[in-house]
Amino acid sequence: MMTDAAISEVSEGQGRLDEYLSMIGNVLGHKKRRECFATYAMGLLGEGARKSVEPIACRACADPEKADAAHQRLLHFVGQSEWSDREVRRAATRYAVDVMAACEPVRAWIFDDTGFLKQGKHSVGVQRQYTGSAGKITNCQIGVSLTLATASAHVPVDFELYLPEQWVEDAALREQAGIPDEVTFKTKIELALGMFARAVEDKVPGDLVLADSFYGDAIEFRDTVRVHGFDYAVGVASSTLVRCGDGRGFRSEPESARDIARRLGPGAFRKVTWREGTKATLASHFAFRRVRIAGKTSFDESVWLVVEWPAGESEPTRYHLTTLGTRMTKREIVRLLKERYRTEVAYHELKDGLGLDHFEGRSFRGWHHHVSVALCCYAFVVAERLRHFPPSRSRPSASRAHPRAA
Protein backbone atom coordinates (compact mmCIF):
# COMPACT_ATOMS: atom_id res chain seq x y z
CA MET A 1 0.00 0.00 0.00
CA MET A 2 1.38 3.40 -0.98
CA THR A 3 2.11 5.90 1.77
CA ASP A 4 0.71 9.42 1.68
CA ALA A 5 4.18 10.70 0.78
CA ALA A 6 4.44 8.27 -2.14
CA ILE A 7 0.99 9.19 -3.39
CA SER A 8 1.89 12.88 -3.20
CA GLU A 9 5.12 12.26 -5.11
CA VAL A 10 3.30 10.38 -7.88
CA SER A 11 0.72 13.14 -8.09
CA GLU A 12 3.40 15.82 -8.36
CA GLY A 13 5.18 13.85 -11.07
CA GLN A 14 1.96 13.46 -13.03
CA GLY A 15 1.36 17.18 -12.68
CA ARG A 16 4.82 17.96 -14.08
CA LEU A 17 4.22 15.57 -16.97
CA ASP A 18 0.90 17.23 -17.78
CA GLU A 19 2.57 20.65 -17.72
CA TYR A 20 5.41 19.39 -19.90
CA LEU A 21 3.08 17.88 -22.50
CA SER A 22 1.11 21.13 -22.49
CA MET A 23 4.31 23.13 -23.02
CA ILE A 24 5.28 21.03 -26.04
CA GLY A 25 1.67 21.23 -27.19
CA ASN A 26 1.92 25.01 -27.22
CA VAL A 27 4.80 24.68 -29.67
CA LEU A 28 2.73 22.40 -31.90
CA GLY A 29 -0.18 24.80 -31.77
CA HIS A 30 -2.98 22.83 -33.43
CA LYS A 31 -5.37 21.09 -31.02
CA LYS A 32 -5.31 17.74 -32.87
CA ARG A 33 -1.49 17.83 -32.98
CA ARG A 34 -1.40 18.49 -29.25
CA GLU A 35 -3.67 15.52 -28.60
CA CYS A 36 -1.73 13.20 -30.91
CA PHE A 37 1.61 14.27 -29.44
CA ALA A 38 0.39 13.52 -25.91
CA THR A 39 -0.98 10.12 -27.01
CA TYR A 40 2.21 9.21 -28.83
CA ALA A 41 4.48 10.42 -26.02
CA MET A 42 2.51 8.46 -23.42
CA GLY A 43 2.80 5.42 -25.68
CA LEU A 44 6.59 5.74 -25.78
CA LEU A 45 6.76 6.33 -22.03
CA GLY A 46 4.42 3.43 -21.30
CA GLU A 47 5.05 -0.27 -20.73
CA GLY A 48 4.19 -1.72 -24.14
CA ALA A 49 6.73 -4.09 -25.65
CA ARG A 50 6.28 -2.60 -29.13
CA LYS A 51 6.19 1.18 -29.49
CA SER A 52 5.26 1.75 -33.10
CA VAL A 53 2.15 3.64 -34.20
CA GLU A 54 -0.42 0.84 -34.37
CA PRO A 55 0.16 -0.75 -30.92
CA ILE A 56 0.36 2.71 -29.33
CA ALA A 57 -3.00 3.61 -30.85
CA CYS A 58 -4.56 0.32 -29.74
CA ARG A 59 -3.34 0.69 -26.16
CA ALA A 60 -4.55 4.29 -26.00
CA CYS A 61 -8.05 3.55 -27.34
CA ALA A 62 -10.55 2.19 -24.80
CA ASP A 63 -13.07 1.33 -27.53
CA PRO A 64 -11.74 -1.36 -29.94
CA GLU A 65 -14.11 -0.15 -32.63
CA LYS A 66 -12.40 3.25 -32.59
CA ALA A 67 -8.85 1.87 -32.64
CA ASP A 68 -8.49 2.07 -36.42
CA ALA A 69 -9.48 5.75 -36.46
CA ALA A 70 -7.00 6.44 -33.64
CA HIS A 71 -4.34 4.59 -35.62
CA GLN A 72 -4.98 6.73 -38.71
CA ARG A 73 -4.77 9.97 -36.68
CA LEU A 74 -1.41 8.96 -35.20
CA LEU A 75 -0.12 7.87 -38.61
CA HIS A 76 -0.94 11.29 -40.00
CA PHE A 77 0.59 13.09 -37.01
CA VAL A 78 3.87 11.20 -37.27
CA GLY A 79 4.17 10.69 -41.00
CA GLN A 80 2.54 13.70 -42.65
CA SER A 81 1.71 16.53 -40.26
CA GLU A 82 3.81 19.65 -40.95
CA TRP A 83 5.13 20.55 -37.51
CA SER A 84 8.64 21.74 -36.76
CA ASP A 85 11.07 19.16 -35.37
CA ARG A 86 13.50 22.01 -34.64
CA GLU A 87 11.05 23.93 -32.47
CA VAL A 88 9.83 20.87 -30.57
CA ARG A 89 13.37 19.65 -29.89
CA ARG A 90 14.45 23.15 -28.84
CA ALA A 91 11.67 23.30 -26.24
CA ALA A 92 12.56 19.85 -24.87
CA THR A 93 16.25 20.80 -24.72
CA ARG A 94 15.56 23.96 -22.74
CA TYR A 95 13.39 22.02 -20.31
CA ALA A 96 16.04 19.37 -19.62
CA VAL A 97 18.98 21.80 -19.60
CA ASP A 98 17.30 24.03 -17.02
CA VAL A 99 17.07 21.10 -14.60
CA MET A 100 20.54 19.75 -15.41
CA ALA A 101 22.26 23.13 -15.10
CA ALA A 102 20.65 23.70 -11.70
CA CYS A 103 22.62 20.66 -10.48
CA GLU A 104 25.90 20.87 -12.42
CA PRO A 105 27.37 22.77 -15.36
CA VAL A 106 26.47 21.45 -18.81
CA ARG A 107 29.91 21.16 -20.37
CA ALA A 108 30.23 18.43 -23.01
CA TRP A 109 28.59 18.17 -26.43
CA ILE A 110 29.02 14.60 -27.67
CA PHE A 111 28.65 13.72 -31.35
CA ASP A 112 28.11 10.12 -32.41
CA ASP A 113 25.95 7.95 -34.64
CA THR A 114 23.91 4.80 -34.24
CA GLY A 115 22.29 2.24 -36.49
CA PHE A 116 18.61 1.37 -36.90
CA LEU A 117 18.56 -2.22 -38.17
CA LYS A 118 16.08 -2.95 -40.95
CA GLN A 119 14.94 -6.03 -42.85
CA GLY A 120 13.60 -4.42 -46.03
CA LYS A 121 14.82 -1.90 -48.59
CA HIS A 122 12.09 0.73 -48.50
CA SER A 123 12.67 2.64 -45.24
CA VAL A 124 14.18 6.04 -46.01
CA GLY A 125 17.98 6.04 -45.98
CA VAL A 126 18.34 2.30 -45.59
CA GLN A 127 21.19 0.43 -47.25
CA ARG A 128 23.96 -2.01 -46.36
CA GLN A 129 26.45 0.08 -44.38
CA TYR A 130 28.63 -0.17 -41.31
CA THR A 131 27.14 0.55 -37.92
CA GLY A 132 28.74 0.20 -34.53
CA SER A 133 25.34 -0.91 -33.21
CA ALA A 134 25.89 -4.24 -34.95
CA GLY A 135 29.67 -4.04 -35.23
CA LYS A 136 29.51 -4.89 -38.93
CA ILE A 137 28.13 -3.93 -42.33
CA THR A 138 24.42 -4.65 -42.32
CA ASN A 139 21.09 -3.39 -43.66
CA CYS A 140 20.28 -0.30 -41.61
CA GLN A 141 19.60 3.39 -41.32
CA ILE A 142 22.17 5.64 -39.62
CA GLY A 143 21.27 8.50 -37.32
CA VAL A 144 23.82 11.14 -36.27
CA SER A 145 23.22 12.58 -32.80
CA LEU A 146 24.17 15.36 -30.40
CA THR A 147 24.09 14.60 -26.66
CA LEU A 148 24.68 17.10 -23.86
CA ALA A 149 26.39 16.00 -20.66
CA THR A 150 27.19 17.22 -17.17
CA ALA A 151 29.47 15.32 -14.81
CA SER A 152 26.51 13.10 -13.80
CA ALA A 153 23.77 13.33 -16.40
CA HIS A 154 23.21 13.44 -20.13
CA VAL A 155 20.42 14.13 -22.60
CA PRO A 156 20.34 13.60 -26.38
CA VAL A 157 18.89 16.73 -27.98
CA ASP A 158 19.24 16.38 -31.75
CA PHE A 159 19.29 13.67 -34.42
CA GLU A 160 19.68 13.69 -38.18
CA LEU A 161 19.10 10.81 -40.58
CA TYR A 162 22.08 10.12 -42.84
CA LEU A 163 20.90 9.77 -46.44
CA PRO A 164 23.27 7.79 -48.69
CA GLU A 165 23.83 9.36 -52.09
CA GLN A 166 21.51 6.96 -53.92
CA TRP A 167 18.60 8.15 -51.77
CA VAL A 168 19.34 11.78 -52.62
CA GLU A 169 20.06 11.33 -56.32
CA ASP A 170 17.29 8.86 -57.26
CA ALA A 171 14.07 10.78 -58.00
CA ALA A 172 11.90 7.70 -57.47
CA LEU A 173 13.41 7.03 -54.05
CA ARG A 174 13.00 10.68 -53.06
CA GLU A 175 9.34 10.63 -54.00
CA GLN A 176 8.77 7.30 -52.28
CA ALA A 177 10.25 8.60 -49.00
CA GLY A 178 8.90 12.15 -49.23
CA ILE A 179 12.36 13.68 -49.06
CA PRO A 180 11.93 17.49 -49.25
CA ASP A 181 13.33 19.25 -52.32
CA GLU A 182 15.72 21.32 -50.19
CA VAL A 183 17.41 18.24 -48.71
CA THR A 184 20.73 17.54 -50.43
CA PHE A 185 23.41 14.94 -49.79
CA LYS A 186 25.37 15.61 -46.61
CA THR A 187 28.11 13.55 -45.06
CA LYS A 188 27.84 12.52 -41.42
CA ILE A 189 30.41 15.21 -40.63
CA GLU A 190 28.24 17.84 -42.31
CA LEU A 191 25.18 16.62 -40.41
CA ALA A 192 27.10 16.88 -37.14
CA LEU A 193 28.27 20.39 -38.01
CA GLY A 194 24.68 21.37 -38.79
CA MET A 195 23.60 20.23 -35.34
CA PHE A 196 26.56 22.05 -33.82
CA ALA A 197 25.52 25.27 -35.59
CA ARG A 198 21.92 24.93 -34.39
CA ALA A 199 23.02 24.39 -30.80
CA VAL A 200 25.31 27.42 -30.98
CA GLU A 201 22.48 29.51 -32.42
CA ASP A 202 20.18 28.35 -29.60
CA LYS A 203 22.84 29.28 -27.02
CA VAL A 204 22.93 25.80 -25.55
CA PRO A 205 25.50 25.75 -22.70
CA GLY A 206 28.76 23.87 -23.15
CA ASP A 207 32.43 24.40 -23.98
CA LEU A 208 33.85 20.96 -24.83
CA VAL A 209 33.15 18.71 -27.83
CA LEU A 210 33.70 14.95 -27.62
CA ALA A 211 33.63 12.56 -30.58
CA ASP A 212 35.17 9.34 -31.83
CA SER A 213 37.81 9.14 -34.55
CA PHE A 214 35.28 9.26 -37.41
CA TYR A 215 34.55 12.87 -36.47
CA GLY A 216 37.88 13.63 -34.82
CA ASP A 217 39.81 12.84 -38.00
CA ALA A 218 37.90 15.55 -39.89
CA ILE A 219 39.91 18.79 -39.92
CA GLU A 220 36.77 20.79 -40.75
CA PHE A 221 35.04 19.38 -37.69
CA ARG A 222 37.91 20.22 -35.31
CA ASP A 223 38.45 23.68 -36.79
CA THR A 224 34.75 24.58 -36.61
CA VAL A 225 34.70 23.64 -32.94
CA ARG A 226 37.68 25.90 -32.27
CA VAL A 227 36.28 28.80 -34.30
CA HIS A 228 33.37 28.90 -31.86
CA GLY A 229 35.63 28.86 -28.80
CA PHE A 230 35.09 25.24 -27.77
CA ASP A 231 37.75 22.81 -26.67
CA TYR A 232 37.69 19.34 -28.15
CA ALA A 233 38.75 15.88 -26.99
CA VAL A 234 38.39 13.53 -29.94
CA GLY A 235 39.58 10.18 -31.13
CA VAL A 236 41.92 10.12 -34.14
CA ALA A 237 43.46 7.45 -36.33
CA SER A 238 46.85 6.04 -35.41
CA SER A 239 48.12 7.37 -38.76
CA THR A 240 47.40 11.01 -37.80
CA LEU A 241 50.49 13.13 -38.47
CA VAL A 242 51.77 15.50 -35.79
CA ARG A 243 54.97 17.32 -34.84
CA CYS A 244 56.54 16.85 -31.42
CA GLY A 245 58.10 19.64 -29.39
CA ASP A 246 61.83 19.49 -28.59
CA GLY A 247 62.32 22.43 -26.23
CA ARG A 248 62.98 24.79 -29.14
CA GLY A 249 59.50 24.57 -30.58
CA PHE A 250 57.79 22.12 -32.90
CA ARG A 251 60.38 21.88 -35.66
CA SER A 252 60.52 18.12 -36.07
CA GLU A 253 59.30 16.29 -39.16
CA PRO A 254 55.73 15.02 -39.00
CA GLU A 255 55.30 11.59 -37.45
CA SER A 256 52.31 9.34 -37.11
CA ALA A 257 50.70 9.01 -33.69
CA ARG A 258 51.52 5.31 -33.81
CA ASP A 259 55.23 5.94 -34.43
CA ILE A 260 55.36 8.40 -31.54
CA ALA A 261 53.72 5.88 -29.23
CA ARG A 262 56.21 3.19 -30.22
CA ARG A 263 59.12 5.58 -29.69
CA LEU A 264 57.85 6.55 -26.25
CA GLY A 265 57.90 2.91 -25.19
CA PRO A 266 56.02 1.16 -22.36
CA GLY A 267 57.81 3.17 -19.69
CA ALA A 268 55.98 6.35 -20.72
CA PHE A 269 52.55 4.90 -19.97
CA ARG A 270 50.93 5.35 -16.57
CA LYS A 271 47.82 3.72 -15.17
CA VAL A 272 44.85 6.08 -14.88
CA THR A 273 41.49 5.25 -13.30
CA TRP A 274 38.57 7.32 -14.57
CA ARG A 275 35.45 5.94 -12.86
CA GLU A 276 33.80 3.04 -11.11
CA GLY A 277 32.00 0.79 -13.57
CA THR A 278 29.02 -1.42 -12.76
CA LYS A 279 31.27 -4.46 -12.37
CA ALA A 280 34.79 -3.11 -11.87
CA THR A 281 36.94 0.00 -11.65
CA LEU A 282 37.65 1.33 -15.14
CA ALA A 283 41.33 1.96 -15.76
CA SER A 284 43.94 1.74 -18.49
CA HIS A 285 47.45 2.99 -19.28
CA PHE A 286 48.00 6.36 -20.94
CA ALA A 287 50.85 8.45 -22.32
CA PHE A 288 50.69 12.19 -23.02
CA ARG A 289 52.75 14.21 -25.48
CA ARG A 290 52.47 17.87 -26.49
CA VAL A 291 52.27 18.11 -30.28
CA ARG A 292 51.15 20.30 -33.14
CA ILE A 293 48.92 18.87 -35.84
CA ALA A 294 50.62 18.56 -39.23
CA GLY A 295 48.80 19.41 -42.47
CA LYS A 296 46.12 21.95 -43.29
CA THR A 297 44.45 23.39 -40.23
CA SER A 298 43.31 26.88 -39.29
CA PHE A 299 44.70 26.51 -35.77
CA ASP A 300 48.45 26.07 -35.43
CA GLU A 301 48.34 25.36 -31.70
CA SER A 302 49.89 22.84 -29.35
CA VAL A 303 47.55 20.10 -28.20
CA TRP A 304 47.76 16.92 -26.20
CA LEU A 305 48.26 13.64 -28.02
CA VAL A 306 46.80 11.08 -25.62
CA VAL A 307 47.65 7.45 -26.32
CA GLU A 308 45.91 4.56 -24.57
CA TRP A 309 47.48 1.12 -24.09
CA PRO A 310 44.92 -1.24 -22.51
CA ALA A 311 46.14 -4.14 -20.38
CA GLY A 312 46.60 -7.32 -22.38
CA GLU A 313 47.20 -5.55 -25.70
CA SER A 314 50.52 -5.93 -27.50
CA GLU A 315 50.62 -2.22 -28.40
CA PRO A 316 48.61 0.99 -27.94
CA THR A 317 45.14 0.81 -29.47
CA ARG A 318 43.50 4.24 -29.06
CA TYR A 319 44.68 7.73 -29.95
CA HIS A 320 43.18 11.11 -29.07
CA LEU A 321 43.84 14.79 -29.61
CA THR A 322 42.61 17.39 -27.16
CA THR A 323 42.95 21.12 -26.71
CA LEU A 324 42.30 20.83 -22.96
CA GLY A 325 44.93 22.84 -21.17
CA THR A 326 48.14 21.95 -19.40
CA ARG A 327 46.67 23.12 -16.09
CA MET A 328 44.41 20.07 -15.98
CA THR A 329 45.67 16.85 -14.44
CA LYS A 330 46.09 13.82 -16.66
CA ARG A 331 43.34 12.07 -14.75
CA GLU A 332 40.90 14.92 -15.36
CA ILE A 333 41.65 14.84 -19.09
CA VAL A 334 41.15 11.05 -19.26
CA ARG A 335 37.86 11.35 -17.37
CA LEU A 336 36.57 13.87 -19.87
CA LEU A 337 37.76 11.80 -22.84
CA LYS A 338 35.85 8.82 -21.48
CA GLU A 339 32.59 10.72 -21.12
CA ARG A 340 31.79 9.62 -24.68
CA TYR A 341 30.33 6.45 -23.19
CA ARG A 342 27.24 8.48 -22.31
CA THR A 343 25.97 8.31 -25.89
CA GLU A 344 25.91 4.52 -25.69
CA VAL A 345 23.87 4.72 -22.49
CA ALA A 346 21.49 7.17 -24.15
CA TYR A 347 21.09 4.98 -27.25
CA HIS A 348 20.36 1.96 -25.08
CA GLU A 349 17.74 3.79 -23.04
CA LEU A 350 16.15 5.40 -26.09
CA LYS A 351 15.91 2.11 -27.99
CA ASP A 352 15.05 -0.28 -25.18
CA GLY A 353 12.91 2.05 -23.09
CA LEU A 354 11.41 4.62 -25.45
CA GLY A 355 11.08 2.80 -28.75
CA LEU A 356 13.55 4.92 -30.70
CA ASP A 357 14.12 2.13 -33.23
CA HIS A 358 10.53 0.83 -33.29
CA PHE A 359 9.33 3.22 -36.00
CA GLU A 360 7.87 1.23 -38.89
CA GLY A 361 7.13 4.09 -41.28
CA ARG A 362 9.22 4.71 -44.36
CA SER A 363 9.13 8.48 -44.81
CA PHE A 364 11.77 11.12 -44.13
CA ARG A 365 9.36 13.31 -42.17
CA GLY A 366 7.99 10.35 -40.22
CA TRP A 367 11.46 9.25 -39.09
CA HIS A 368 12.32 12.72 -37.79
CA HIS A 369 8.93 13.24 -36.14
CA HIS A 370 9.17 9.88 -34.34
CA VAL A 371 12.68 10.70 -33.14
CA SER A 372 11.55 14.14 -31.96
CA VAL A 373 8.85 12.65 -29.73
CA ALA A 374 11.35 10.11 -28.34
CA LEU A 375 13.81 12.94 -27.56
CA CYS A 376 11.04 14.87 -25.79
CA CYS A 377 10.26 11.82 -23.67
CA TYR A 378 13.92 11.34 -22.79
CA ALA A 379 14.26 15.00 -21.79
CA PHE A 380 11.38 14.62 -19.33
CA VAL A 381 12.77 11.35 -17.92
CA VAL A 382 16.19 12.95 -17.36
CA ALA A 383 14.65 15.92 -15.57
CA GLU A 384 12.59 13.64 -13.31
CA ARG A 385 15.61 11.48 -12.59
CA LEU A 386 17.60 14.50 -11.45
CA ARG A 387 14.75 15.77 -9.30
CA HIS A 388 14.56 12.44 -7.48
CA PHE A 389 18.28 11.59 -7.49
CA PRO A 390 20.32 14.81 -7.67
CA PRO A 391 24.11 14.38 -7.96
CA SER A 392 26.07 14.53 -4.73
CA ARG A 393 27.50 17.99 -4.16
CA SER A 394 30.52 16.45 -2.49
CA ARG A 395 31.39 14.09 -5.33
CA PRO A 396 34.61 15.10 -7.13
CA SER A 397 33.98 16.15 -10.70
CA ALA A 398 36.46 16.53 -13.53
CA SER A 399 34.09 19.02 -15.15
CA ARG A 400 34.24 21.38 -12.21
CA ALA A 401 37.99 21.68 -12.69
CA HIS A 402 37.81 22.28 -16.41
CA PRO A 403 39.89 25.34 -17.22
CA ARG A 404 40.12 26.59 -20.78
CA ALA A 405 43.06 25.45 -22.86
CA ALA A 406 46.26 27.20 -21.89
N, C-alpha and C positions, 0 to 999 in steps of 0.2 A: 504494500500500500504506500502510495506517495505521501511524503510529508507536506505540510503547508509550504515550507520553503521550496521544495522541489516543484510543487504545483505553480508557485509564484514565478520560479525561474523559467519554467516551460512557457508560461503565459507571456512573460516579458520577451522571450525569444521569438514567440509567434508574432508578437506585436512588432518587433524589429523587422521580421521577415515581411509582414504586411506593408510596413512603411517602405522597405527596400523595393518590393515589387511595384508599389505605387510610384516611387521615384523613377524607376526605369520606365514605367508606364507613361509617365509625363514626357519622357523623351520620345517615346513611340507616338504619342499623341492620340491616334485614332482609338476609339473605344474598343472595337473588335480586336485590334492589335494588342491592346493592353490585356484583354481577356485571354487571348491566345498565348501571349508571352507568359502570363501567370500560370496557365495550364501546363504549358511546355516545361517551364522552369520547375514546377512542382513535380512533374513527371521525372525530370532528371535528378532531382533531389530525393525522390522517393525510393522505395525498396524493390521495385520491379527488376527482374533479371535482364530484361531486354528494354532498352530505352530509345527505341526508334519511334517514329510518329504513330504508327497504328496501335501498338500496345499502350502507349501513353494515352491516346484518345480513349481506348477501351477502358482503361483503369479509371480515367477521370469521369466517365459517363455512367451515371447510375442507371439509366434506362437503356438496355441493350438495343432497343429499336432505334435509338437516337445516336448510337455509336458511329454509324457510317457517316452521318452528317458531321459529327464532331471530328472524325478522321479527316474529312475533306477540308474543314476549316483550318485544322492544324497544317495540313499539306500546303494549303495556300499561304498561310502565314510564314512557314519555313521556306518554301520553295519559290514563291512568286511575289510576295508582298514587298513593296519598295520602301523599306525602312533602312535607316543608316546604321551599318555595323560600326562605323567610326564613332558616332555619337553615343550609341549604347555602350560600347566598350569603354569610352572615355568616362562615362558616368560610373560604371562599375569600378574602374581604376581609381577614381577619386575617392569612392566610398572605402575601398580596401586600404588605400594609402593613408587616408586620414587616421584609421585605427592603427595601422602598422607604425606610422611615424610617431604616434603618441607613446609608443613603447620603446622604439629604437630607431635610429636613423636608417632611412632607405638609402643604401649605398650602391649596390651592384645591379647592373642590367646584364642579364645573361641571355645570349643568343644561341639557339640550337635548332635542331629539326627532328621530327619523328615521323615514322611511317604509319599509314593506315592500310592494313592488309586487305586486299580485295580478291574475289574469285573471278569476276567477269572483266570485260574490257570497256564497259560503257560509262562507268563513273568518271566524272570530269578529272582530268589530270592523271589518270591511272596508266601505268605502263610497267614493264619489268625494269626495276632500278634498285640500286643499293639503298638499304635502310638499316640503321643501327638497331632498330626495333626487332628485326629478325636476324641481324648479323650476317646478311647475305643479300644477293640480288634476288628480288622476288616481285610479284605483281602487287603494286601498291600505289597509293598516293603519298606525297610528301608535304608536310606542313612545316613551315619555318615559324619559330616562335620567339617572343620576348617575354622574359620572366624577371620580375623585380624581387630583390631579396634584402632583408635586414640580416643581422647576425643570427636571428632565431626563426624567421618566417620568410615565406616567399609567396608570390602570387603571379601566375601567368596573365598577361594583360593584352597581348596581341598575337595574332596568327595570320599567316598568309599561305594560300595554297600554291605550291610550285607547279607551274604548267610547263611540261616538256614542249619543245619546239613544235612537234607534230600537232599538238592540241591548239597551238596558236596559229599555225600556218594553214591548217586544213579547214576550209570553209564549212564543210559538212559537220566536222567535229565541233566547231565553234557554235553552229546553230543547234546541234543536238544538246549541247551543254549550257546553252544560253550565256555564252561568254560575251560580256559587253564589248562593243566596238573599240572602246578606249583602252582595253587591256591588251598589252603587247608582251612579247617574251621578255622575261626578266630572270636572271640567274638567282640562285639562292642568296648570293652576296647582295645583289641589288634589292631583293625583297627585305633582307635584314636591314639594309641601309634606309629603306623606306620606312620601316617601323621605327628605326632610330630617329629619323627626322620628325616623325609624328610625335614621338615621345618628347623630343626637345621642344617642339612647337607647343605641346600641351604643358610644358614646364613640370614634367614629372621629376621628382627628386632623384638624385643619384650622381655619382662622380667616378664610377669604375665600371668598365665593360669586361665581361668574361665570355670566352668562347673557346671552342675546340680548334684544332689545327685547320679544319676546312675553312673557317672564317679567319683565323689568325694568320694564315699564310697569304691572305689577300692584302696587298699593300694599300689599296683603296679603302678597305675596311679600317685598317689601323690608322691611316692618316685622317680619315673622316672623324674618327673618335677623338683624335688629338686636336683637330681644328676646333672642336666644340669644348675643349678644355677638360675632357675626361682622361683619366688614366686607363690603361688596359692591362690585362693579365690573360694572355691567350696561348693556346697550344700552337706549335709550329712543327714543320717537318724536320727530321734530322738533317736534311740536306740544306737547310737555310744557311745562307752565307752571312757571316758577321766578321767584324774586325775587333781584335782584342787590344786592350790598353797595355802599354809597357812602361808607364811612368813618365813618358814623354808625349803622351797622347795616344791616338788610335791610328798609328801609321803602318801597322802590319798588313800583309796581304790578306784578302778575305779567306776565311776557312769555313768549312761546314760545321754546324753545331755538333755533329757526330765526331768529327776529327778533334775538336776541342775537348770533348768529353773523354775521348781515348787518351789524349795527351795529359789531361789532368790526372788520370789514374784513380784507382780505388781509394787512395789515401785522402783525396779531396772531398769525398762524400761523407756527410754526417747524417745520422739518424734524426728525423724530425717527426714528432707526433702532432697530428692536427686536430683530431677529435676522437671521442669515444663512439664506436660503432655499436650496432645492436648486438653484435656477438663478440666483438673484440676491439681493442684500441687500434686505431688506424694510424699507421706509421710507415715510413719508407726512408730511403737514403737520398740526399740531395746535395748537389754542388752548385755554387753560384759564381758567376763571372760577369764583370762589367764589360759590355761590348757596345759597338755601334753597328747598326744594320747596314750591310753592303747593298748596292744597287739603288734603284730609283725610289726615293722616298722624300716627302716634303719636310721631314723632321730629322735632321742630322743631330741626334741626341744620344747620350749614353743610356743604356737600358740594362736590366738584369737578364742574362741568359740563365735560366733555371733548368737544371738537368736532373731527372729522377732515375734512380737505379733501384728498382724493387728487389727485395730479398729473393734469392732463388734464380734470378735472371743472370745470364752470362755477360751482359753488358747493359748500359743504360737504355731505357725504352721510351721515355717521354721527355719532350723538350718544350720549353715555354719561353716567351719573351714578356717582360713586364716593365712598365714605366714607373711602377711604385718606387718610392724614394729610398735612399740609403739610410734614412733615419729609422726606417722600420726594421724590426728584427726579422731574421730569416724565418722564424716560426710564424710570425704574423703574415708574411708574404705567402708561405705555403698554405696557411689556413684560408686565405682569400682565393688562391688559385683553386683550391679544392671545393670551393662553394659551388662550382658548376654542377655538382651532384644534385643540386636542388631541382634542376629541370627534370631529371629522371624521376624524382619523387612526384613532381607535379604531373608529369605524363601518366604515371601509374595511377594517381588518384583521379585524374580526369577521365581516364579510360575505364578503370575498374569501378569507380564510384559514381561518375557523372555521365557515362555513356558517350564520351567524346568520339569514340570510333564506332558507334552504333548507327550512325546516320546511313540510311539506305537509299537516299535520293541520289540523283546523278548530276544535278545542275550546279553551276558555279555559285550562283546566289544562295542556293539551298545549303551548300557546304559551309559557306561563311556565316549564314544566319544561324545554323545549328551550333557552330563553334562559338559564336557570340553569346548565345544563351548559356552554353556550358561555362564560358569564362565568367559570366555574371554570377552563376551559381557558385563557382569556386571562390569568387571575391567575397560573397556573403559567408561562405563556410570559413574562410580564413579569418574574417573579422570576428565571427562568433568564437572561433578557437582561441583567438587572442584575448577576447573578453573573459573567457572562462579559465584560460591557462596563460596568463601574461608571463613573459620571460623574466627570469630572476634578475633583479637589479644588481645583485652582487656577482653575477656570473661574469668572468673575464670575457671580453669580446675583442677579436682582432679588428673589427670595424671601428670600434671606438678610438683605437689608436692608429687611425689611417691618415697620416699626413699626406699632403700632396707630394708629387715627385720632386726630389731635390735637384 
